[in-house]
Amino acid sequence: MQKRVVFRSRLLPYLLVAPQIAVTVVFFFWPSYQALESSFFLEDAFGFSRQWVGLLNYTELFDDPGYLRSFRTTLIFGLSVAFLAMSLALALAVAANRVVRAATSYRTLLIWPYAVAPALAGVIWYFLMNPSLGIVAYWLQNAGVDWNHYVNGDQALLLVIVAAAWKQISYNFLFFLAGLQSIPRSLIEAAAIDRATPFQRFWTITFPLLTPTTFFLLVVNLVYAFFDTFALIHATTEGGPVDATSILVFRVYSTGFVGQDYGSSAAQSVILMALVIAMTIVQFRYVERKVVY
Amino acid sequence: MKTTSILTLAATALTATGAAAEKAEVDFWHAMGGQLGEMVDKFAADYNAGSETCQVNAVYKGNYTENMTAAIAAFRAGEQPHVVQVFEVGTATMMAAGDKGAIYPVYQLMEDAGINFDQSAYLPAVISYYTDTEDRLLSLPFNSSTPVLWYNKTALDEAGVEVPTTWDEVEEAARKLKENGVAKPFSFGWQSWTQIENYSAWHNIELGSQQNGFAGLDTEFTFNNDAVVGHIQRIADMGKEGLFAYGGRRGDSRAQFVNGETALWINSSAYYGGFKNDIKDFEFSQTMLPLDTEVADAPQNGIIGGATLWVLQGHEQPEYACVADFFQFLSQPDTQAFWHQETGYVPITTAAYELSKEQGFYETDPGTDTAIQQLSLNAPTPASKGVRFGNFVQIRDIINEELEAVWSGQKDAREAMDAAVERGNALLRKFQAANS
């Protein structure tokens, strides 16, 4: 028999979810509506006057080649961060899973970087890679690499990708490790008896059984790369050189807060919002089908 | 006997707290971090100690952009501070807000408070940046600097080169320095301000129409002229030769100069205080900006950077009286001279300059009067008075982007300057539409 909770009063269930609904309305729906509304207006910085401009803020964006480049940058950035952070985390998790001695200390050390705020993670890497002061830049220069992320856009993008991925590895590591530990040992032992090599065992048993975790992490990592890395970019490259590291969310900030152009900034938020909704739908409809739970 | 004295003490303490509670409070948001922030705190503390009626609360709100944004957001929410420090490129935005009643102009504030405020005590090159068309002061100049050429005297002597005074000499000196083992001989920071805005003013070339925006919102950029393009191309060529190394948009390349990789560095005179602390391995000094002899025979004058204090509307009159009193305090020659000598910012009143001279500061710290001499070299012309463009914070970022495209070899100077002018003009039109 199924266990069911029955509410005597018809009002009570609504009352119980009311706080959550209120939070969602106040902190999600209301700001989203405001963003949507101001994206149709042109406004001065202090908010004395606003005029209806229709879709002007949107058409201007799509006429701007810089904005279109930003889509590309965001995509490269997001995919690279997700791939790098997840593959390294998986490798570390597999390794940590086999460690017998001092396992907890390894794990604790690997989880540590997660406690670092994105802005600080950025600054740490920024100092390491600074062409005049950084130790890593010094090694690179000795190895014959002409490192200057102030001028070279690809290097700057690489820098922020590495910094963003580094910070996310710990989080992914935790989930992969938990996922690995939940895989029944009997399956792997059975495969070993059938003379499957460790490599084969990983790809035919462990990896497919990890797909729910991998899928979950993919969503989380992409959302992280698209939105939470703002502080990191703000603290290091500020979108430059040229606009090599100017991802969409950074543009929203610089248009709105540096430029005080609230209309265009709101239009960019709306586009970003639409993008995330689309991305989530695609992920759940198509990618999730391939996931084995 | 003892009890009475304790009671008296308690009574005095009570009156004292009573008086403190009645002090009118003034919120002052500023963008001075680190050592500079400590000095601003000291100013506020000194003022509070000397005033029986006013209490100034100085709060650090992040860098210039963050501070200004915070104040504007606070204004929209009705929580604005009394005084906010805004950098020079935010002037047009603040002025446009003034027309709509968000700003309490300083000349008005002083008049209402009955303070005899002598505008002519300030340096013309400083004050002209912040006056309206009727020559009335809108915001109080606080920290003003101007770009100078910083040089590593030890490295120059070792390479056997003189301190350069023209751009040809800069190039020649950089070449010799490079031969002598200086890795990145020449560099600069705040490139729009030092290499485009000040380069133009120094050679008396307008950056945009309508007197650099002073005469109207319908201004258009013209800095894609031959002189500026030629100058940017020269630096790009120096980069290809390894004589120039770009090191970031703001002051990031300071590290290059301090560790000796760079021997010629153009940036604000306000680096003096920090350099004095940090540079121990070599002798450094400053001199005036180089002249481009193909463009002009003699330099005009430099323009300032830095920030002023704007007063926001929406508070009680007694509090504004305190603001006026605090401004009066900040303008004292002692305060100004101390600020100038400690930081390298320009002494913004003539009296502070005279006082520093009397105190022998320029003899003990030679070169520190470079900035003020550069600013007062000639009477400012419409091209050298300053710049007043709307959305200029954002436009500076566009200029940064386009210049970076030149330094990395993606564009030549002509293409980049044309693109910067076109993109900048679009933002000027947007500002005009939003503010008229």
HADDOCK unambig.tbl for C-alpha pairs under 7 A between the chains (distance, minus, plus):
assign (segid A and resid 42 and name CA) (segid B and resid 434 and name CA) 6.18 0.50 0.50
assign (segid A and resid 43 and name CA) (segid B and resid 434 and name CA) 5.72 0.50 0.50
assign (segid A and resid 44 and name CA) (segid B and resid 434 and name CA) 5.21 0.50 0.50
assign (segid A and resid 44 and name CA) (segid B and resid 435 and name CA) 6.12 0.50 0.50
assign (segid A and resid 46 and name CA) (segid B and resid 72 and name CA) 6.01 0.50 0.50
assign (segid A and resid 46 and name CA) (segid B and resid 76 and name CA) 6.18 0.50 0.50
assign (segid A and resid 46 and name CA) (segid B and resid 97 and name CA) 6.55 0.50 0.50
assign (segid A and resid 47 and name CA) (segid B and resid 76 and name CA) 6.52 0.50 0.50
assign (segid A and resid 132 and name CA) (segid B and resid 255 and name CA) 6.58 0.50 0.50
assign (segid A and resid 132 and name CA) (segid B and resid 256 and name CA) 5.93 0.50 0.50
assign (segid A and resid 150 and name CA) (segid B and resid 246 and name CA) 6.84 0.50 0.50
assign (segid A and resid 150 and name CA) (segid B and resid 247 and name CA) 5.83 0.50 0.50
assign (segid A and resid 150 and name CA) (segid B and resid 248 and name CA) 5.46 0.50 0.50
assign (segid A and resid 151 and name CA) (segid B and resid 246 and name CA) 6.72 0.50 0.50
assign (segid A and resid 151 and name CA) (segid B and resid 404 and name CA) 6.42 0.50 0.50
assign (segid A and resid 151 and name CA) (segid B and resid 407 and name CA) 6.60 0.50 0.50
assign (segid A and resid 151 and name CA) (segid B and resid 408 and name CA) 5.46 0.50 0.50
assign (segid A and resid 152 and name CA) (segid B and resid 408 and name CA) 6.40 0.50 0.50
assign (segid A and resid 240 and name CA) (segid B and resid 401 and name CA) 6.92 0.50 0.50
assign (segid A and resid 241 and name CA) (segid B and resid 401 and name CA) 6.40 0.50 0.50
assign (segid A and resid 241 and name CA) (segid B and resid 404 and name CA) 5.85 0.50 0.50
assign (segid A and resid 242 and name CA) (segid B and resid 401 and name CA) 3.85 0.50 0.50
assign (segid A and resid 242 and name CA) (segid B and resid 402 and name CA) 6.29 0.50 0.50
assign (segid A and resid 242 and name CA) (segid B and resid 404 and name CA) 5.34 0.50 0.50
assign (segid A and resid 242 and name CA) (segid B and resid 405 and name CA) 5.75 0.50 0.50
assign (segid A and resid 243 and name CA) (segid B and resid 401 and name CA) 6.44 0.50 0.50
assign (segid A and resid 257 and name CA) (segid B and resid 69 and name CA) 6.17 0.50 0.50
assign (segid A and resid 258 and name CA) (segid B and resid 65 and name CA) 6.31 0.50 0.50
assign (segid A and resid 258 and name CA) (segid B and resid 393 and name CA) 6.67 0.50 0.50
assign (segid A and resid 258 and name CA) (segid B and resid 394 and name CA) 6.42 0.50 0.50
assign (segid A and resid 259 and name CA) (segid B and resid 391 and name CA) 6.14 0.50 0.50
assign (segid A and resid 259 and name CA) (segid B and resid 393 and name CA) 6.38 0.50 0.50
assign (segid A and resid 259 and name CA) (segid B and resid 394 and name CA) 5.06 0.50 0.50
